[in-house]
Amino acid sequence: MKFNEQYTDALARCKEDPTDIQAVSEISYLFWSSLIDTVGEIVRNGSDMTAFLSENSDYCNFGLCKDVLGEIKEQQTAIKLKGNLPFRLTVNTFTEWLSDLVVKINEGDRKEMIEKDIQLAKIQIRKLESELVSLQDERRQRLNKQLVENASVPSSAIIKQIENLETTDLMLMESLRQKRAIAKGVFMSVDKKRNHFEREQNLQKELAKSISLVESIQDREVMLQTKKIGTQIEMTLGRIIEIEDAIGRMETEINDIQKKAQEISPLEVESRIRKEIEYLRDLVKLSAKRLHIETCPILRSGDKPFSIAGLNECLDRIIEFDPLLFKNDRVAIFGKPGVLIVPGNGNSLYDWKNNRLLVPLVPPGGNFMASIATGMIEYRLDVDEDKRMLNSYNQIPAHKKIRSMFQLRNNLMKDYVIWMTSEYKGYRILEKEKKDWFEHEIAPPKMDIFTPFEYQQFNITSSEFKKLMDSLDIKLSGDLSKCKNDELWSGSIVFYQQGKFQRAMEMLNALIQKDPENLMAYYNCGHIAMKCMNKSQAINSFTEYCNRNPQSWWTRVAREHLRRLQA
């Protein structure tokens, strides 16, 4: 990259004083603007984007700049240090992301994006339909209790009216659909107009009966609550129709895209790339702004950046300590979120638009785990469309008076970071009620073995599981001492899930003989020994685990089992 005089001057001032706010502010602006302009020029001129990104990868990915750091080999080595790959999530650097973006734009990815939006909309409709059924059930139960069960002589007419309420709801839904079509100017024949008019007259009569039925409830409070349910039903019907209408518009747009099927001009490619980089830049700025710090895409002296290995370790811990993280409807459509490392500083955040975790290279105070945990709890909350987690968290006595969802969300995010950073290590930081909530809602099950992410039942199909089972059955049919360590470990998990506890125990015993440093083998051995009613081996296994790993949440769980076994 070629720097102009202003940029060179700002870099020099930053090298002299890394805390110079004005210099950092200038660098932040000039880094992104010069990068956007350069990439735009390459696209316009049809130059080789791959060559540019390869030549400037350290600068674009990690903000490594000799004008600030002088020699950068040490930082290069530290950042690129590989961990135990492959990653459980797809991890990309800025240049990898930009290369993929250019390819997708040129190939025309708009259709794919719309199809995913349609799938997501259909999921929302299914959830609303489920909510509608619940509301209708609640309304029916209230009316039955007030007007039928409490009546000395139940009226057959009232019973019939209650049974017909769902039919009225269907009439209302069809009416709303027709009105929306008329508002959009859809042509209607004379017969259709006549039918619509007759349906509206019948609907108004039925709605009047429904209102009269609800208002006949003697208890005013119950009557008002039942009316409120009726309003919620109407709003839910309207929302379903809105989403159906949106699906129709998206399907029309897909047809238009297929009809056009023409090459995208370089100017359009440049425009889209510019917008995507600007969007990325703004998210990085937001991450820093949340912490009341100035974002700096250039690595400075004293900064502690993520290494590839460190990022991998953080992701592994999150998945280990929050095993149901990816058990949600969105994963089936969009897959698990990707991870994008970007130059800058701040905590990670979840980019819902692109289903990815955005990770600034330099976390505040070098707290890598807290950074990743912050982004992951944002993901957790975003995919929880029913607000089940927040509503459950709100039931903790200390939070029952909190009415602001924003405040509740912030409290949960802070506690989640503590859960992942301190409670994981065995430090009792959270209050007992909060700790109990996390152990019920987030933590791995205490009464079961540790199950790696790839073997979680929701993460593997029945056909894949059978194929894995058959494969391991063959590989582990002979002398276990000659089997590979990873096969013994996988076999112990899979056969345990099949209820073949004794065989799973044999594999763990063989694994411990070959690899005595495998901590979780001792932990799982303790659980499986309890299943096999082998009390002495369970005690020995949990004791060995605690001796080798004296301080962690898992150790606390193992000690709880030991106390029960020794009681």
C-alpha positions as CSV (number, residue, x, y, z in Angstrom):
1,M,0.0,0.0,0.0
2,K,1.1,3.5,-0.8
3,F,0.4,6.1,1.9
4,N,-0.2,9.8,1.3
5,E,1.6,12.5,3.2
6,Q,-1.2,12.9,5.8
7,Y,-1.3,9.1,6.5
8,T,2.5,8.9,6.8
9,D,2.5,11.8,9.2
10,A,-0.3,10.2,11.4
11,L,1.6,6.9,11.4
12,A,4.8,8.6,12.6
13,R,3.0,10.4,15.4
14,C,1.3,7.1,16.5
15,K,4.7,5.4,16.5
16,E,6.1,8.1,18.8
17,D,3.0,8.1,21.0
18,P,0.6,5.1,20.6
19,T,-1.9,6.9,22.9
20,D,-2.2,10.0,20.6
21,I,-6.0,10.1,20.1
22,Q,-5.8,12.5,17.2
23,A,-3.3,10.4,15.4
24,V,-5.3,7.2,16.0
25,S,-8.5,8.9,14.8
26,E,-6.8,10.0,11.6
27,I,-5.3,6.5,11.0
28,S,-8.7,4.9,11.5
29,Y,-10.3,7.1,8.8
30,L,-7.3,6.9,6.4
31,F,-6.9,3.2,6.7
32,W,-10.4,2.4,5.6
33,S,-10.8,5.2,3.1
34,S,-7.5,4.3,1.3
35,L,-8.3,0.6,1.4
36,I,-11.8,1.2,-0.1
37,D,-10.4,3.6,-2.8
38,T,-7.6,1.2,-3.8
39,V,-9.9,-1.8,-4.0
40,G,-12.4,0.2,-6.0
41,E,-9.7,1.3,-8.5
42,I,-8.6,-2.3,-8.9
43,V,-12.2,-3.4,-9.7
44,R,-12.7,-0.5,-12.2
45,N,-9.5,-1.1,-14.0
46,G,-10.0,-4.9,-14.1
47,S,-6.6,-5.4,-12.3
48,D,-5.5,-8.4,-10.3
49,M,-7.3,-8.3,-7.0
50,T,-5.6,-11.5,-5.8
51,A,-2.1,-10.1,-6.3
52,F,-2.9,-7.0,-4.4
53,L,-4.4,-8.9,-1.4
54,S,-1.5,-11.3,-1.3
55,E,1.1,-8.6,-1.4
56,N,-0.7,-6.6,1.4
57,S,-2.2,-9.4,3.4
58,D,-0.4,-8.5,6.7
59,Y,-1.5,-4.9,6.4
60,C,-5.1,-5.7,5.4
61,N,-5.6,-8.6,7.8
62,F,-3.8,-7.6,11.0
63,G,-2.8,-3.9,10.6
64,L,0.9,-4.7,10.5
65,C,2.7,-1.7,9.4
66,K,6.5,-1.2,9.5
67,D,6.0,2.6,9.7
68,V,4.6,2.1,13.2
69,L,6.2,-1.2,14.5
70,G,9.4,-1.2,12.5
71,E,10.2,-4.9,12.3
72,I,7.0,-7.0,12.1
73,K,8.3,-10.6,11.8
74,E,7.7,-11.3,15.5
75,Q,4.1,-10.1,15.3
76,Q,3.6,-12.1,12.1
77,T,4.7,-15.3,13.8
78,A,2.7,-14.7,16.9
79,I,-0.6,-13.9,15.1
80,K,-0.3,-16.7,12.5
81,L,0.6,-19.4,15.0
82,K,-1.6,-22.3,14.2
83,G,-3.6,-24.2,16.8
84,N,-5.3,-27.6,16.7
85,L,-6.9,-27.1,13.4
86,P,-9.4,-27.7,11.8
87,F,-11.7,-25.1,13.4
88,R,-15.2,-26.1,14.4
89,L,-16.4,-22.9,12.8
90,T,-15.3,-21.3,9.5
91,V,-12.7,-18.6,10.3
92,N,-11.7,-16.1,7.7
93,T,-9.3,-13.1,7.6
94,F,-10.2,-9.8,5.9
95,T,-8.4,-10.7,2.6
96,E,-10.1,-14.2,2.5
97,W,-13.5,-12.5,3.0
98,L,-12.9,-9.9,0.4
99,S,-11.8,-12.5,-2.2
100,D,-14.9,-14.5,-1.5
101,L,-17.0,-11.4,-1.7
102,V,-15.7,-10.4,-5.2
103,V,-16.4,-14.0,-6.5
104,K,-20.0,-14.0,-5.1
105,I,-20.8,-10.6,-6.5
106,N,-19.5,-11.6,-10.0
107,E,-21.5,-14.8,-9.8
108,G,-24.6,-13.1,-8.7
109,D,-25.4,-14.1,-5.1
110,R,-28.6,-12.0,-4.8
111,K,-30.8,-15.0,-5.6
112,E,-29.2,-17.2,-2.9
113,M,-29.6,-14.4,-0.3
114,I,-33.3,-14.0,-1.1
115,E,-34.0,-17.7,-1.0
116,K,-32.5,-17.8,2.5
117,D,-34.7,-14.9,3.5
118,I,-37.7,-16.8,2.3
119,Q,-36.8,-19.9,4.4
120,L,-36.3,-17.7,7.4
121,A,-39.7,-16.0,6.8
122,K,-41.4,-19.5,6.6
123,I,-39.9,-20.3,10.0
124,Q,-41.4,-17.1,11.4
125,I,-44.8,-18.1,10.0
126,R,-44.6,-21.5,11.7
127,K,-43.7,-19.9,15.0
128,L,-46.6,-17.4,14.7
129,E,-49.0,-20.2,13.8
130,S,-47.9,-22.1,16.9
131,E,-48.3,-18.9,19.0
132,L,-51.8,-18.5,17.4
133,V,-52.9,-22.0,18.5
134,S,-51.7,-21.2,22.1
135,L,-53.7,-18.0,22.2
136,Q,-56.8,-19.7,20.8
137,D,-56.4,-22.5,23.4
138,E,-56.1,-19.9,26.2
139,R,-59.1,-18.0,25.0
140,R,-61.2,-21.2,24.8
141,Q,-60.2,-22.3,28.3
142,R,-61.1,-18.9,29.8
143,L,-64.5,-18.8,28.1
144,N,-65.3,-22.4,29.1
145,K,-64.3,-21.8,32.7
146,Q,-66.3,-18.6,33.0
147,L,-69.4,-19.3,30.8
148,V,-69.7,-23.1,30.9
149,E,-68.1,-24.6,34.0
150,N,-69.4,-21.9,36.3
151,A,-72.9,-21.8,34.8
152,S,-75.6,-23.7,36.7
153,V,-77.1,-24.8,33.4
154,P,-74.6,-24.6,30.5
155,S,-76.1,-23.2,27.3
156,S,-75.6,-25.2,24.2
157,A,-75.7,-22.0,22.2
158,I,-72.7,-20.6,24.2
159,I,-70.8,-23.9,23.8
160,K,-71.4,-23.7,20.0
161,Q,-70.3,-20.1,19.9
162,I,-67.0,-20.9,21.7
163,E,-66.4,-23.8,19.3
164,N,-66.9,-21.5,16.3
165,L,-64.4,-18.9,17.4
166,E,-61.5,-20.5,15.4
167,T,-63.7,-20.5,12.3
168,T,-64.3,-16.8,12.8
169,D,-60.5,-16.4,13.1
170,L,-60.1,-18.1,9.7
171,M,-62.7,-15.8,8.2
172,L,-60.9,-12.8,9.6
173,M,-57.6,-14.0,8.1
174,E,-59.1,-14.5,4.7
175,S,-60.7,-11.0,4.9
176,L,-57.3,-9.5,5.8
177,R,-55.7,-11.3,2.8
178,Q,-58.4,-10.0,0.4
179,K,-58.1,-6.4,1.7
180,R,-54.4,-6.4,1.3
181,A,-54.8,-7.7,-2.3
182,I,-57.3,-5.0,-3.0
183,A,-55.0,-2.3,-1.6
184,K,-52.3,-3.5,-4.0
185,G,-54.6,-3.0,-6.9
186,V,-55.1,-6.7,-7.7
187,F,-57.9,-7.1,-10.3
188,M,-61.2,-8.7,-9.0
189,S,-64.0,-10.0,-11.1
190,V,-67.6,-9.2,-10.4
191,D,-68.2,-12.6,-8.8
192,K,-65.1,-12.2,-6.5
193,K,-66.3,-8.7,-5.4
194,R,-69.7,-10.1,-4.6
195,N,-68.2,-13.0,-2.7
196,H,-65.9,-10.6,-0.8
197,F,-68.9,-8.4,0.1
198,E,-70.9,-11.3,1.4
199,R,-68.0,-12.7,3.4
200,E,-67.4,-9.3,5.0
201,Q,-71.1,-9.1,6.1
202,N,-70.9,-12.6,7.6
203,L,-67.6,-11.8,9.3
204,Q,-69.0,-8.6,10.9
205,K,-71.9,-10.6,12.3
206,E,-69.6,-13.3,13.7
207,L,-67.2,-10.7,15.2
208,A,-70.2,-9.0,16.9
209,K,-71.2,-12.4,18.4
210,S,-67.6,-12.9,19.6
211,I,-67.5,-9.5,21.3
212,S,-70.8,-10.1,22.9
213,L,-69.7,-13.5,24.1
214,V,-66.6,-12.1,25.8
215,E,-68.4,-9.2,27.3
216,S,-70.9,-11.6,28.9
217,I,-68.1,-12.7,31.4
218,Q,-69.1,-11.3,34.8
219,D,-65.5,-11.0,36.2
220,R,-64.4,-7.7,34.6
221,E,-60.6,-8.5,35.0
222,V,-61.0,-11.8,33.2
223,M,-63.2,-10.2,30.6
224,L,-60.5,-7.5,29.8
225,Q,-57.8,-10.2,29.7
226,T,-59.8,-12.3,27.3
227,K,-60.4,-9.2,25.1
228,K,-56.6,-8.6,25.1
229,I,-56.1,-12.2,23.9
230,G,-58.5,-11.5,21.0
231,T,-56.5,-8.5,20.1
232,Q,-53.3,-10.5,20.2
233,I,-54.9,-13.1,17.9
234,E,-55.8,-10.4,15.4
235,M,-52.3,-8.9,15.5
236,T,-50.8,-12.4,15.0
237,L,-53.0,-13.0,12.0
238,G,-52.0,-9.7,10.5
239,R,-48.3,-10.5,11.1
240,I,-48.7,-13.9,9.3
241,I,-50.3,-12.2,6.3
242,E,-47.5,-9.5,6.2
243,I,-44.8,-12.2,6.1
244,E,-46.8,-14.1,3.4
245,D,-46.9,-10.9,1.4
246,A,-43.2,-10.4,1.9
247,I,-42.5,-13.9,0.7
248,G,-44.5,-13.2,-2.4
249,R,-42.5,-10.1,-3.2
250,M,-39.2,-12.0,-2.7
251,E,-40.4,-14.8,-5.0
252,T,-41.2,-12.1,-7.6
253,E,-37.7,-10.6,-7.2
254,I,-36.1,-14.1,-7.7
255,N,-38.1,-14.4,-11.0
256,D,-36.9,-11.0,-12.1
257,I,-33.3,-11.9,-11.3
258,Q,-33.6,-15.1,-13.3
259,K,-35.0,-13.2,-16.3
260,K,-32.3,-10.6,-16.3
261,A,-29.4,-13.1,-15.9
262,Q,-26.9,-10.6,-17.2
263,E,-23.3,-9.7,-16.4
264,I,-22.7,-7.2,-13.6
265,S,-20.9,-4.1,-14.6
266,P,-17.6,-3.2,-12.9
267,L,-19.2,-0.1,-11.5
268,E,-21.9,-2.2,-9.8
269,V,-19.3,-4.5,-8.4
270,E,-17.3,-1.6,-7.1
271,S,-20.4,-0.1,-5.5
272,R,-21.4,-3.3,-3.7
273,I,-17.8,-3.9,-2.5
274,R,-17.6,-0.4,-1.2
275,K,-20.8,-0.8,0.7
276,E,-19.7,-4.1,2.3
277,I,-16.4,-2.7,3.4
278,E,-18.0,0.4,4.8
279,Y,-20.5,-1.8,6.7
280,L,-17.6,-3.8,8.1
281,R,-15.8,-0.6,9.1
282,D,-18.8,0.7,10.9
283,L,-19.2,-2.5,12.9
284,V,-15.6,-2.3,14.0
285,K,-16.1,1.3,15.0
286,L,-19.3,0.2,16.9
287,S,-17.3,-2.4,18.8
288,A,-14.8,0.2,20.0
289,K,-17.5,2.8,20.7
290,R,-19.3,0.4,23.1
291,L,-16.2,0.4,25.2
292,H,-15.7,4.1,24.9
293,I,-12.4,3.7,23.2
294,E,-11.0,4.9,19.8
295,T,-10.8,2.3,17.2
296,C,-7.3,1.7,15.7
297,P,-6.9,-0.7,12.7
298,I,-3.1,-0.4,12.8
299,L,-1.3,-2.6,15.4
300,R,0.6,-0.5,17.9
301,S,3.4,-1.1,20.2
302,G,2.0,-2.8,23.4
303,D,-1.1,-4.2,21.7
304,K,-1.9,-7.8,22.4
305,P,-3.5,-9.3,19.3
306,F,-5.3,-12.6,18.8
307,S,-3.3,-15.5,17.5
308,I,-5.0,-18.0,15.2
309,A,-4.3,-20.7,17.9
310,G,-5.7,-18.4,20.7
311,L,-8.9,-17.8,18.7
312,N,-9.3,-21.6,18.2
313,E,-8.9,-22.2,22.0
314,C,-11.6,-19.6,22.8
315,L,-14.1,-21.0,20.3
316,D,-13.4,-24.5,21.7
317,R,-14.1,-23.4,25.2
318,I,-17.4,-21.6,24.3
319,I,-18.6,-24.7,22.5
320,E,-17.5,-26.9,25.4
321,F,-19.1,-24.8,28.1
322,D,-22.3,-23.9,26.2
323,P,-23.0,-27.2,24.3
324,L,-26.4,-26.2,23.0
325,L,-25.2,-22.9,21.5
326,F,-26.0,-24.0,18.0
327,K,-29.2,-25.9,18.7
328,N,-31.6,-23.5,17.0
329,D,-33.7,-23.3,13.8
330,R,-31.4,-20.8,12.1
331,V,-28.5,-23.3,11.9
332,A,-30.6,-25.6,9.7
333,I,-31.0,-22.7,7.2
334,F,-27.9,-20.6,7.4
335,G,-25.5,-23.0,9.1
336,K,-23.4,-22.2,12.1
337,P,-22.0,-18.6,12.2
338,G,-18.7,-17.9,10.5
339,V,-15.9,-15.9,12.2
340,L,-14.2,-12.9,10.6
341,I,-11.0,-11.5,12.1
342,V,-10.7,-7.8,11.3
343,P,-8.0,-5.2,12.1
344,G,-9.2,-3.0,15.0
345,N,-9.8,-3.2,18.7
346,G,-12.8,-4.0,20.8
347,N,-14.9,-7.0,21.8
348,S,-16.3,-9.3,19.2
349,L,-19.9,-8.8,18.1
350,Y,-22.5,-10.8,16.1
351,D,-23.3,-9.5,12.6
352,W,-26.8,-10.9,12.1
353,K,-27.0,-9.7,8.6
354,N,-24.2,-12.0,7.5
355,N,-24.5,-14.6,10.2
356,R,-20.9,-14.2,11.4
357,L,-18.9,-13.3,14.5
358,L,-16.9,-10.2,13.9
359,V,-13.6,-10.4,15.9
360,P,-11.5,-7.2,16.2
361,L,-7.8,-8.3,16.3
362,V,-7.0,-6.6,19.6
363,P,-9.4,-7.2,22.5
364,P,-9.5,-4.7,25.4
365,G,-6.9,-5.6,28.1
366,G,-5.8,-8.6,26.1
367,N,-8.9,-10.5,27.4
368,F,-9.4,-12.8,24.4
369,M,-12.0,-15.1,26.1
370,A,-14.2,-12.2,27.2
371,S,-14.1,-10.8,23.6
372,I,-15.4,-14.0,22.0
373,A,-17.9,-14.7,24.8
374,T,-19.4,-11.2,24.2
375,G,-20.0,-12.0,20.5
376,M,-21.4,-15.5,21.2
377,I,-23.9,-14.3,23.8
378,E,-25.1,-11.7,21.2
379,Y,-25.6,-14.6,18.8
380,R,-27.4,-16.6,21.5
381,L,-29.8,-13.8,22.1
382,D,-30.3,-13.0,18.4
383,V,-31.4,-16.5,17.4
384,D,-33.7,-16.8,20.5
385,E,-36.6,-15.3,18.6
386,D,-39.1,-16.3,21.3
387,K,-37.1,-14.6,24.0
388,R,-37.2,-17.8,26.0
389,M,-33.7,-17.3,27.4
390,L,-34.3,-13.7,28.5
391,N,-37.7,-14.5,30.0
392,S,-36.2,-17.4,31.9
393,Y,-33.3,-15.1,33.1
394,N,-35.9,-12.5,34.1
395,Q,-37.3,-15.1,36.6
396,I,-34.2,-14.9,38.8
397,P,-35.4,-13.1,42.0
398,A,-32.8,-10.4,41.6
399,H,-34.1,-9.6,38.1
400,K,-37.9,-9.9,38.5
401,K,-38.3,-6.1,39.0
402,I,-36.3,-5.3,35.8
403,R,-38.8,-4.2,33.0
404,S,-36.3,-3.0,30.5
405,M,-35.3,-5.7,28.0
406,F,-32.2,-3.6,27.2
407,Q,-31.0,-3.7,30.8
408,L,-31.9,-7.4,31.2
409,R,-30.0,-8.2,28.0
410,N,-26.9,-6.2,29.2
411,N,-27.0,-8.0,32.6
412,L,-27.1,-11.4,30.9
413,M,-24.2,-10.5,28.6
414,K,-22.1,-9.5,31.5
415,D,-22.9,-12.6,33.5
416,Y,-22.3,-14.8,30.4
417,V,-18.8,-13.4,30.1
418,I,-18.2,-14.1,33.8
419,W,-19.5,-17.6,33.3
420,M,-17.1,-18.3,30.4
421,T,-14.0,-16.6,31.9
422,S,-14.2,-17.1,35.7
423,E,-16.8,-19.8,36.5
424,Y,-15.2,-22.1,33.9
425,K,-12.0,-21.9,35.8
426,G,-13.8,-22.8,39.0
427,Y,-13.9,-19.4,40.6
428,R,-17.2,-18.7,42.4
429,I,-18.0,-15.2,41.1
430,L,-21.7,-15.3,40.2
431,E,-24.3,-15.2,42.9
432,K,-25.8,-18.6,43.7
433,E,-29.2,-17.9,42.0
434,K,-27.4,-16.8,38.8
435,K,-24.9,-19.7,38.9
436,D,-27.8,-22.1,39.3
437,W,-29.6,-20.5,36.3
438,F,-26.4,-20.9,34.1
439,E,-26.0,-24.5,35.2
440,H,-29.6,-25.2,34.3
441,E,-29.8,-23.2,31.0
442,I,-26.2,-23.1,29.6
443,A,-23.8,-25.6,31.2
444,P,-23.1,-29.2,30.1
445,P,-25.3,-31.7,32.0
446,K,-23.7,-32.6,35.4
447,M,-25.1,-36.1,35.4
448,D,-23.7,-37.1,32.0
449,I,-20.3,-37.6,30.3
450,F,-18.6,-34.8,28.5
451,T,-19.7,-35.1,24.8
452,P,-17.7,-33.2,22.2
453,F,-19.6,-30.9,19.9
454,E,-19.3,-33.1,16.9
455,Y,-21.1,-36.0,18.7
456,Q,-23.9,-33.9,20.2
457,Q,-27.1,-35.6,19.1
458,F,-28.7,-32.5,17.5
459,N,-25.5,-32.0,15.5
460,I,-25.4,-35.4,13.8
461,T,-28.1,-37.1,11.7
462,S,-29.3,-40.6,12.4
463,S,-27.8,-41.9,9.1
464,E,-24.4,-40.2,9.9
465,F,-24.5,-41.7,13.4
466,K,-25.2,-45.2,12.1
467,K,-22.4,-44.8,9.5
468,L,-20.0,-43.7,12.3
469,M,-21.1,-46.5,14.6
470,D,-20.5,-49.2,11.9
471,S,-17.1,-47.8,11.1
472,L,-16.0,-47.7,14.7
473,D,-17.4,-51.1,15.4
474,I,-15.0,-52.5,12.7
475,K,-12.0,-50.5,13.8
476,L,-12.4,-51.3,17.5
477,S,-13.3,-55.0,17.1
478,G,-9.7,-56.3,17.7
479,D,-7.0,-55.5,20.2
480,L,-7.8,-52.1,21.7
481,S,-4.2,-51.4,22.6
482,K,-3.4,-51.3,18.9
483,C,-6.2,-48.9,18.0
484,K,-5.6,-45.1,17.5
485,N,-6.3,-42.8,20.4
486,D,-8.9,-40.7,18.5
487,E,-10.8,-43.9,17.6
488,L,-10.9,-45.1,21.2
489,W,-12.1,-41.6,22.3
490,S,-14.8,-41.5,19.6
491,G,-15.8,-45.1,20.3
492,S,-16.2,-44.4,24.0
493,I,-18.6,-41.6,23.2
494,V,-20.6,-43.3,20.5
495,F,-21.0,-46.7,22.3
496,Y,-22.0,-44.8,25.5
497,Q,-24.8,-43.0,23.5
498,Q,-25.9,-46.5,22.4
499,G,-26.2,-47.6,26.0
500,K,-23.2,-50.0,25.7
501,F,-21.6,-48.8,28.9
502,Q,-19.2,-51.7,29.5
503,R,-17.8,-51.5,26.0
504,A,-17.4,-47.7,26.3
505,M,-15.5,-48.3,29.6
506,E,-13.1,-50.8,28.0
507,M,-12.2,-48.2,25.4
508,L,-11.6,-45.5,28.0
509,N,-9.4,-47.8,30.0
510,A,-7.4,-48.6,26.9
511,L,-7.2,-44.9,26.0
512,I,-5.9,-43.9,29.5
513,Q,-3.2,-46.6,29.3
514,K,-2.0,-45.1,26.0
515,D,-2.6,-41.4,26.7
516,P,-2.7,-40.7,30.5
517,E,-2.7,-37.0,29.8
518,N,-6.2,-37.1,28.4
519,L,-8.1,-35.4,31.2
520,M,-11.7,-35.8,30.0
521,A,-11.1,-39.6,29.6
522,Y,-10.8,-39.8,33.5
523,Y,-13.9,-37.6,33.8
524,N,-16.0,-39.7,31.4
525,C,-14.6,-42.9,33.0
526,G,-16.0,-41.8,36.3
527,H,-19.5,-41.2,34.9
528,I,-19.6,-44.5,32.9
529,A,-18.3,-46.4,36.0
530,M,-21.3,-45.1,37.9
531,K,-23.6,-46.4,35.1
532,C,-21.9,-49.8,35.4
533,M,-22.4,-49.7,39.2
534,N,-18.6,-49.9,39.6
535,K,-18.3,-47.5,42.6
536,S,-14.6,-48.0,43.3
537,Q,-13.5,-47.3,39.7
538,A,-15.8,-44.2,39.6
539,I,-14.1,-42.9,42.8
540,N,-10.7,-43.6,41.4
541,S,-11.4,-42.0,38.1
542,F,-13.0,-38.8,39.5
543,T,-10.1,-38.6,42.1
544,E,-7.5,-38.9,39.4
545,Y,-9.3,-36.2,37.3
546,C,-9.4,-33.8,40.3
547,N,-5.7,-34.4,41.1
548,R,-4.7,-33.7,37.5
549,N,-7.0,-30.7,37.1
550,P,-7.5,-29.2,40.6
551,Q,-9.2,-25.9,39.5
552,S,-12.2,-25.8,37.1
553,W,-16.0,-26.1,36.8
554,W,-15.6,-29.7,35.7
555,T,-13.5,-30.4,38.8
556,R,-16.3,-29.0,41.0
557,V,-18.7,-31.3,39.3
558,A,-16.4,-34.3,39.8
559,R,-16.0,-33.5,43.5
560,E,-19.7,-33.3,43.9
561,H,-19.9,-36.9,42.5
562,L,-17.1,-38.0,44.8
563,R,-18.9,-36.7,47.9
564,R,-22.0,-38.6,47.0
565,L,-20.0,-41.8,46.2
566,Q,-18.1,-41.6,49.4
567,A,-21.0,-40.7,51.6
